[in-house]
Amino acid sequence: MVFKTKTPNPEATVENLLRMICTQSIECPDAVAAYTSASSPAIINWHNSIGTGPYILSDFVDSTAATLTKNPGYWAFDERYPANRLPYVNSVIYLIIPNQSTALAALRTGKIDCVQSLTMTAAQGLQKTNPELVQFTTILGACETLEPRNDLAPFSDIRVREALQMALNLPEIANSFYQGTAQPYPQSLTSSNQVGWAWPYQQWPADLQAQYAYNPTGAKQLLAQAGFPNGFTTDVVADNTGNMDLLQIVQSYFAAINVTLTIQAMDPASWTSYVVVGKKQDALAYRSGAGTLGNINTPIKMLQRDMNGFAGNFSHVNDSVFNGFYPAALAATSIDQVQQLVIQANQRVAQQHFAISIVQPSTFGFNQPWFKGYSGQFGAAAAGGNYLCFYLGRFWINAH
């Protein structure tokens, strides 16, 4: 199969060939014609699912479990052990357990092999009760971020956004609340862990670092300069699956500079409808792991994040400089050019305080000691069928 584009377009390569998510997939037109109808073109009975992955879907119970059986005709070999034909395991049962306590009980008793995306508190409990379990730590996919409406007062004034940033003691949050498991410095657009594609805090000039340092006195001065000598009252629309305790800490820091923050919690579906689709929030928004800062994502995708009109631009930024980065990256003819644009975008985001950086915490997972080949690959058990099949085909069970 050969793909041809009119111009060099790294985005096309990323979206169509590398991103293993269901929004981009190559499908068999004969199967689509055979298994769909004009009245329900988007619905395919799971019994008719086909593919080229390591497993075949053999049973499915909605919201409960999916059973996968080995595909005897799978074409791949283990990249780590090239002589080994994949998959290793004959069958896999993928359980959907919404209650974390139930999942942890099953892990403790050896009824399931792996659990991931646990909080620090849950991880500490497992360490005590089941020291034989193998723990892995993964950096959260995005920095914990507050998204102010850059297009509405008072947050349209950069001094207000900077003041809220200076009100937060990030090292204290990282060391006390997260007990040292979070990175204690602010993030810009891409995660500082993406070496070569980020602008880490340690490289920021001293005057910019000072704008992100804990300084409640300086924060009050900035608010006074912006016309709020006595502070103001505002609210944050929060996805309630996020860290509500963290928001209460932020609330107390803001109170110290006379900014009264009300927390409006919503379930994920309502939050998406209100913030992403309806764009109804008039102050701040918060969703854990999905903020616009510190993202662990394809860097060129991040050049869209603060573009005017982009769905994930929760802060409603409309900055002519930032708007130019993504088109320039699509027109680039070398990796070096794209890399420089991503770094420039990071600099712009940090300098303009489009969003308020908290810290980038870690998420935790555990697996049984007999579950091998696994090192916490995100998506292996949580991010969709394509990720799931690819990774699960490369794990094995050590029976000894």
N, C-alpha and C positions, 0 to 999 in steps of 0.2 A: 504494500500500500504506500502510495506516495502522496504527500501533501505539498501543495504549492501555494505560496502567498504572493500577492502583488508587491508587497514591500517586506523587508525584514521585520518580523513581528514576534518578539519573545513571548508576548502575552498569549498568542495563539498556541504556541508550543506548550506553555504552562497549562492553559485551560483545557486543551483538547487531548493532550497526551500524558501529562504528568499528574494532574489532580485526580486522585482516585475517589471521587465522590459522585453520587448518583445524578447530579445536575449535568454532568458532562459524561456521556457514554456512547460507545459505538454499538448500535443495535442491529439485529437481523430483520430486514424489512419483511421477509417471508413470515417470520414468527409474529410480527406486529399485525400483518394482514390476517393471519390465521386465528389469532387469539384475542383480537379486539373487535369492536363493532362501532358503527357510526354513533350509536346511542351512548356507548361508554368507551371512547377511544383511549382513555388513560388508565383503564383498569384491566389488568391481566391476572387471571387466576394463578395463584402461586404454583399449582400443579404443573403449569406449562412454562415455568421459568427455565431459561436456558443460559448457558454462558461457557466461558473457557477457563474458569477458575478451578482450584484444587478440590472443591466440594460441590455436591449436588444437594439442593434443598429437598429433603425427603419428608418433612413434616413441619407444620407451622400452626401455632395457636396464637391468635392475636393478643398482644400485650402480655404474653406468658412465656413462650419459648419457641425457638426454631431449632430443628434437628438437621444437621448436615452430615452427609455420608461421603466417603472418599470417591473422587472421580478417577476411575481406573485409567482414563485416557489423558490425564493431566500431563502437560508437556514440559514442565519446569524441573530443574534440579536445584538443590540447595546452593546458594551463592557462597556460603561459608564452607560447605563440604561438597564440592562439585560432582563427586561420584554418587551422591545420594539422590535418588528420584523422590520427588515430593508428590503428595503430602505424606507425613509420617503417621498421623493418627487416622484410624479407620472411621471414626465418627466423632462428632462434636455436638453437644447440646448447649445452645446459647440461651441462657435464662435471663428474663427481664424481671428484676426484683426491685421494685420502687422503694421498698422499705429497707433502709440501710441496716437496721438492727437485725432483720431477718437474714440479709446477705452475710453479715459478719458472723452470725450464729452458724450458718452453713459452712463458712470458711473455717471456723474454729473446730468444727466436728469433721472436717475432711470431706464434706459432701460436694464442695465445689473447689475448683483448682485455683481460681484467681479472682481478686476484686481490686478495682482501681478507683481513682477519683475520690479518695477519702480525705476527710479533714485531719488536721494535726491532732485534734483531741482523740478521734477514732484511732488514728495510727498509734498514739501513745498507749491507748488501752490494749491494742493487739500486741504491742511489744511486751507488755507485762504478762498477759495471759497466755500468749502463744509465741514464745521466743524462737521456736523452730521455724516459723514462717519466714520467707525471704521478703525483705522490704525493698521497695524501689521508690525513688523520689523523682518527681517530674516538675519542672517549672511550669507554673500556670500559663496558659496560652496567651495571656495579655496581663498587663499591669492593672491592678485595681485602680480605676480611674473615675473621676467625677467629670461629667460632660456638661459644661455650662452653655447656655444659648448665646453664642457669640453675636447673634444678630439682634438680641433684645437687651434693653437696659435691665439691671445694671451691668450685666456681664459683657456688653458690647464695649465697655471701657477696660482696656488691658490692665489698668491699675487695680481694678477690682479682682480680676482673675489672678493677678500676681499676689495680691493680698491674701486671698484664700489659700494659695500655695504656701506662702510664708507662714500661715497660721498652723501648718501641720508639722509635727516633729517626726519625720520619717524614720530616723534611727531608733527613736523610742518605740514607735509602732512595731518596727521589725524585731527589735530585741525583747520587748515586753509582751506585746500581744501575740506575736508569732514565735516568741521564744527562740529567736535566732535562725528560724527556718526560712525567712524571707530576705530578699536583697534590700539593704537599708538605704538605697539611693533612688532618686527619681529616674524615670525612663522618658525617652522621647518616642518617636514614631515606631521604630522597630526595636525589638529587644536587644539590649546590650550584649546578649549572649550570641547574637548572630555576627560573629567576628568578620570584619570587613564590610558589613552591610549596615552598621549602626554607628551612632555617635555617643559612645559611653560617657557617663557623667564625669568620669575622671579626666576626659579630654576637653571638657567645657572650659571656657575662660573664667577667671576668678569672679568677674562681675556677674556673669550669668549663674554660676554656682551659688552666689550670694542671694540671688532672687528665689532660689529653691531651698535655702537654709531656713531653719526654724527661727523666726524673728517676729513675735507677736507685736512688739513695739513698732517695728517697721511696717507691719501689716496695717496697724491702726493709722499710721501716718499716710499710707497710700489710700486708705478708705477716705480719710479726711480730704486729701487732695482731689479725690474723685467726687466729692460732695456728700459723703456719708460720715460725718464726724461722730455720729452716734450709732453707726452701724445700720443694719437693715434686717428685714425678715424675708426668708426665702424658703424654698422647699426642694426636695429631691424625689423624683419618681424612681423607685427601686424595684427591680426584679427580686421577689422574696426568696428565691432560691440562692441568692447571693449571701454575703456575710453581713447580716443585720447588726451583729455586735460591733463589727468594724465601723459601720455607719454611725453607731452611737458614740464611738470614740471620736470620729470626725466631728460629730455634732458638738461634743464638749470642747474640742479645739476651736471651732468657729465661735462658740459662745464666749470664749476668752477674748475675742476681738469684737464682741458685740454684734455678731451675726447670728441670728436665731434661725436654726435650720429645722424644718418639719420634714419627717420621713413619711412618704406616701408609698406603702408597699403594695405591689401587685403580683398576681401570679404571672408566670412567663408569657402565656398567651395574651393576657390583657396588656402586659407591658409592651409586647411587640405591636399590638394593635394601637396602643396609645402613643408610643414613642416612634417606632419605626414606620408604621403605615400612616397613622393619623397625624404624626408630628405635632402633638397637642401639648407637650410639656413646654412650660414657659420659663423654666428656671434651670434646674439641674437634672441629669439622668444618671442612673447607675445600674450596671449589669456586671456581675462578677465574671471575670475571664473573657469579657467581650468588649472591653474599652478600646479606645483609639490609640492608646499608648502601650509601648513595650510588647508589641505583637510578635509572636513567633509564627510567621506566615511567609509566603512567598514575597520577597521584598517589593517586587514590582506591583503586586496587588496593593501594597500599603500606600502606594502613590495615589490611589483612588480614595483612600479613607477619609481625607479631609477635603475632597473635591466638592465643589458646589453641586448639589443635587444628588450626590451619591447616597444610597439608602443607609449605609453605615456611618454617615457623617452626623452622628448624634448631636454634635455641638453646633451644627448649622453654620460651619465656617464657609465663608466665601472670600477667599484671599487670592488675588490675581497671581501672585508669585507661586503659591502652592498649586493652583489650578493648571499651571503650565508644566509641572513636572511629569505627569503621566503621558501627555502627548509627546513630550520630548523623549521619554523612555521608549515609546513605541517606535519612534523614528530613529532611535540609536542604532548604530551598526557594530557596536562592540560591547562586550560585558563591562569593560572599564567605564564606558560612558554611562551605562545604566547604574553602575555602582556609585559613581560620583553624584548622579542625580538623586539617588536614594539618600546618600549622606547629606546632601544639601537640603533635602526635604526634612530630614531629622533636625537639622539646625534651625530651619524655619519654624518647625513645630515647637521646639524648646524656647526659642526666642520670643515667639508670639503668645505663648501660654494659651494655646487653643483649648487645652484641657488641663485638668488638675491631677497631677500624678500623686498616687499614694505609694504603695510599694508593690513589688511583684513576688507574691508568695509561691510556695510549692504545694503540689498535691501529692498524695501518697497512695501507694498500692501494695498489695501483698500477694504472694503466690505460694503454693505448696512446694516443699523442697523437691518433690518428684517431677514438677512441671518445668521442663527444660527448654532452652532456646529462647527464653523470654527475658527481656530486660526493661519492661515497662513501656513498650512501644505504644504510644498514644494511638487510639483508633483500633487496636487489635480486638478490643471488646466493647467499644462504645461509640464509634463514629461512623457506622454504616456498613452495608454489606461488602463493598469493594475493599475497604480497609480490612474488615474482619476476615474475609477469605484469604487475602494475600498473606497476612501475618499468621493466621492459624495454620496454614499449610506448612509453616516452617517451625512449629513447636512440636515437641515430643514428650512422651511420658517415660520416665526412668523407673522401671518396676522394681529395681533392686535397692 
